[in-house]
Amino acid sequence: MKLTGWGRHPVVEAEERLGEDLAPLTDGAVLSRGLGRSYGDASLPADGVAVGTVNADRILDFDSSTGVLRAEAGLTLHELSRLFWPRGFSSPVLPGTAYITLGGMVAADVHAKNHHRPEGGTIGRYIRRLKMRLADGRVLWTSRAEEPDLFRATVGGMGLTGHVLEVELTLQRIPSAWVYQETERFADLDRYIEGFEKALEWPFTMGWIDCLKRGRSMGRGILYRGRWASVEEAGNRPAPKPLRRKSLPIDLPSGLLNRQTLSVFNFGIYRIHVPKVKRSIVHPETFFHPLDKLLSWNRGYGRRGFTQHQSVIPTREGAKRFLRLLTDLGVASFLCVIKDCGEEGEGILSFPKSGTSIAVDIPVRDRTRADIARLNEQVIAEGGRIYLAKDTFTSAEDYAAMDPRVEEFLRIRRRYDPDCKLRSLQSVRLFGD
Ligand SMILES: Cc1cc2nc3c(=O)[nH]c(=O)nc-3n(C[C@H](O)[C@H](O)[C@H](O)COP(=O)(O)OP(=O)(O)OC[C@H]3O[C@@H](n4cnc5c(N)ncnc54)[C@H](O)[C@@H]3O)c2cc1C
């Protein structure tokens, strides 16, 4: 069958084995994959069989006094939230889409709108133990106390250290399942960054910037800040039900989302945001997963697909220089998402570190590889790094220059899988096997 990531590029012919019992299913498989929400080639097997985990989604244990949950790796965040929000618990990390599995969350060590806060961080912080099948066939538990190197390499290790079969994590208690949200419009980059800094006390922040706008309005955008609403603020609203979703039924022609059409879209989003500051109590899906509103929106980029470049840049000045480069290159599409990141997590290849994360969708064109190389050159010059879960085009040399931690990761990977039986297209591209 044809397999792709969310960006629909590249497309590979490969076998995906599906089933409810991951232990036998993963025997001999070269990679596990969840819902394929990583954008590029991270979830695509280099050769051999991949295991699709989505049918292995049972909840195995939950202790309401501690919030500790044990579940199979294919459980989706969407299902977890549907079950636990009304019961006063949430995943402590809620990324931009809920259509991801626990296994995919661990492998990418996902982050979200609360990463900048001391009580935030990546999902790895909340993982207690992982049950895994290794490349040599052994099934074992790993944690900070059991096979600790394996644990650190697996959190953020993009599926290359073994198949995650079960995940034990601690859920967070929430006062209500609704969100108090404020949004504010900023007219240019300097004011936007100032607004961002003032919002650091908020538990959740995220912003959207118009990267197509040049001149004085460059970097204009909308900042979102929020927190779980108190019981009083939620009032007599019932527990939120999953929102009804629409799907894009067809592929739009490649090239339809171009500079002209997207400029109109961006202008519209910015202009309809009146008054300048808005306050409301909103559904948690609207706040945490706004992109899930239109399922399969990735078809909007047509058959050639798209990629995302997400990097973290350590300094504010560096982030501004990077945004100017993005605007000058003219590669960006309508989505340019800005987030603040806090301290680096335990996962050896975990993406976030202190600084500003900038994520931008880029339609695949003939020049895309060269554009990504130019962006990466800037990331390296600024001392930043890219997020593997979004990457499709980065070269091995550039990745090695961004992340000295790779050597330690590869040493541990080889200890547990000397023949590199577990491989993805991404690992072959970046590490040679
Ligand atoms: C619209 C959108 C918004 C997003 N927003 C965010 C965000 O805010 N923050 C963020 O951090 N990420 C974000 N992402 C990225 C997404 O969270 C990650 O790519 C996540 O890994 C996808 O999960 P998945 O289950 O679809 O995994 P897949 O994409 O199928 O796989 C991702 C990686 O995980 C590995 N993997 C999956 N399951 C297992 C398993 N059981 N055992 C071992 N390895 C496994 C795969 O081999 C692969 O390397 C977003 C993606 C989309 C499409």
Ligand as a Chemical Component Dictionary entry (heavy atoms), coordinates in Angstrom:
data_LIG
# 
_chem_comp.id                   LIG 
_chem_comp.type                 NON-POLYMER 
_chem_comp.pdbx_formal_charge   0 
_chem_comp.three_letter_code    LIG 
# 
loop_
_chem_comp_atom.comp_id 
_chem_comp_atom.atom_id 
_chem_comp_atom.alt_atom_id 
_chem_comp_atom.type_symbol 
_chem_comp_atom.charge 
_chem_comp_atom.model_Cartn_x 
_chem_comp_atom.model_Cartn_y 
_chem_comp_atom.model_Cartn_z 
_chem_comp_atom.pdbx_ordinal 
LIG C1  C1  C 0 -1.734 19.586 12.539 1  
LIG C2  C2  C 0 -0.584 19.098 13.366 2  
LIG C3  C3  C 0 -0.223 19.797 14.500 3  
LIG C4  C4  C 0 0.841  19.358 15.285 4  
LIG N1  N1  N 0 1.172  20.052 16.404 5  
LIG C5  C5  C 0 2.195  19.633 17.184 6  
LIG C6  C6  C 0 2.535  20.323 18.386 7  
LIG O1  O1  O 0 1.899  21.307 18.762 8  
LIG N2  N2  N 0 3.578  19.839 19.128 9  
LIG C7  C7  C 0 4.269  18.728 18.773 10 
LIG O2  O2  O 0 5.201  18.329 19.492 11 
LIG N3  N3  N 0 3.968  18.041 17.636 12 
LIG C8  C8  C 0 2.955  18.478 16.850 13 
LIG N4  N4  N 0 2.629  17.777 15.700 14 
LIG C9  C9  C 0 3.439  16.593 15.356 15 
LIG C10 C10 C 0 2.867  15.296 15.982 16 
LIG O3  O3  O 0 2.496  15.506 17.316 17 
LIG C11 C11 C 0 3.959  14.224 15.977 18 
LIG O4  O4  O 0 4.463  14.031 14.692 19 
LIG C12 C12 C 0 3.480  12.869 16.511 20 
LIG O5  O5  O 0 4.602  12.014 16.584 21 
LIG C13 C13 C 0 2.449  12.219 15.602 22 
LIG O6  O6  O 0 1.931  11.072 16.230 23 
LIG P1  P1  P 0 1.438  9.811  15.402 24 
LIG O7  O7  O 0 0.808  8.874  16.356 25 
LIG O8  O8  O 0 0.654  10.244 14.222 26 
LIG O9  O9  O 0 2.844  9.194  14.954 27 
LIG P2  P2  P 0 3.429  8.914  13.478 28 
LIG O10 O10 O 0 3.454  10.187 12.706 29 
LIG O11 O11 O 0 2.734  7.748  12.882 30 
LIG O12 O12 O 0 4.929  8.527  13.876 31 
LIG C14 C14 C 0 5.785  9.529  14.369 32 
LIG C15 C15 C 0 7.068  8.857  14.895 33 
LIG O13 O13 O 0 6.728  8.076  16.019 34 
LIG C16 C16 C 0 7.171  6.744  15.848 35 
LIG N5  N5  N 0 6.182  5.886  16.517 36 
LIG C17 C17 C 0 4.833  5.966  16.442 37 
LIG N6  N6  N 0 4.275  5.019  17.219 38 
LIG C18 C18 C 0 5.288  4.341  17.796 39 
LIG C19 C19 C 0 5.353  3.244  18.703 40 
LIG N7  N7  N 0 4.259  2.623  19.181 41 
LIG N8  N8  N 0 6.583  2.791  19.072 42 
LIG C20 C20 C 0 7.712  3.394  18.619 43 
LIG N9  N9  N 0 7.706  4.436  17.762 44 
LIG C21 C21 C 0 6.502  4.898  17.360 45 
LIG C22 C22 C 0 7.230  6.537  14.336 46 
LIG O14 O14 O 0 8.141  5.527  13.981 47 
LIG C23 C23 C 0 7.694  7.918  13.876 48 
LIG O15 O15 O 0 9.094  8.029  13.969 49 
LIG C24 C24 C 0 1.567  18.184 14.898 50 
LIG C25 C25 C 0 1.193  17.484 13.750 51 
LIG C26 C26 C 0 0.114  17.923 12.992 52 
LIG C27 C27 C 0 -0.290 17.148 11.768 53 
# 
loop_
_chem_comp_bond.comp_id 
_chem_comp_bond.atom_id_1 
_chem_comp_bond.atom_id_2 
_chem_comp_bond.value_order 
_chem_comp_bond.pdbx_ordinal 
LIG C1  C2  SING 1  
LIG C2  C3  SING 2  
LIG C2  C26 DOUB 3  
LIG C3  C4  DOUB 4  
LIG C4  N1  SING 5  
LIG C4  C24 SING 6  
LIG N1  C5  DOUB 7  
LIG C5  C6  SING 8  
LIG C5  C8  SING 9  
LIG C6  O1  DOUB 10 
LIG C6  N2  SING 11 
LIG N2  C7  SING 12 
LIG C7  O2  DOUB 13 
LIG C7  N3  SING 14 
LIG N3  C8  DOUB 15 
LIG C8  N4  SING 16 
LIG N4  C9  SING 17 
LIG N4  C24 SING 18 
LIG C9  C10 SING 19 
LIG C10 O3  SING 20 
LIG C10 C11 SING 21 
LIG C11 O4  SING 22 
LIG C11 C12 SING 23 
LIG C12 O5  SING 24 
LIG C12 C13 SING 25 
LIG C13 O6  SING 26 
LIG O6  P1  SING 27 
LIG P1  O7  DOUB 28 
LIG P1  O8  SING 29 
LIG P1  O9  SING 30 
LIG O9  P2  SING 31 
LIG P2  O10 DOUB 32 
LIG P2  O11 SING 33 
LIG P2  O12 SING 34 
LIG O12 C14 SING 35 
LIG C14 C15 SING 36 
LIG C15 O13 SING 37 
LIG C15 C23 SING 38 
LIG O13 C16 SING 39 
LIG C16 N5  SING 40 
LIG C16 C22 SING 41 
LIG N5  C17 SING 42 
LIG N5  C21 SING 43 
LIG C17 N6  DOUB 44 
LIG N6  C18 SING 45 
LIG C18 C19 SING 46 
LIG C18 C21 DOUB 47 
LIG C19 N7  SING 48 
LIG C19 N8  DOUB 49 
LIG N8  C20 SING 50 
LIG C20 N9  DOUB 51 
LIG N9  C21 SING 52 
LIG C22 O14 SING 53 
LIG C22 C23 SING 54 
LIG C23 O15 SING 55 
LIG C24 C25 DOUB 56 
LIG C25 C26 SING 57 
LIG C26 C27 SING 58 
# 
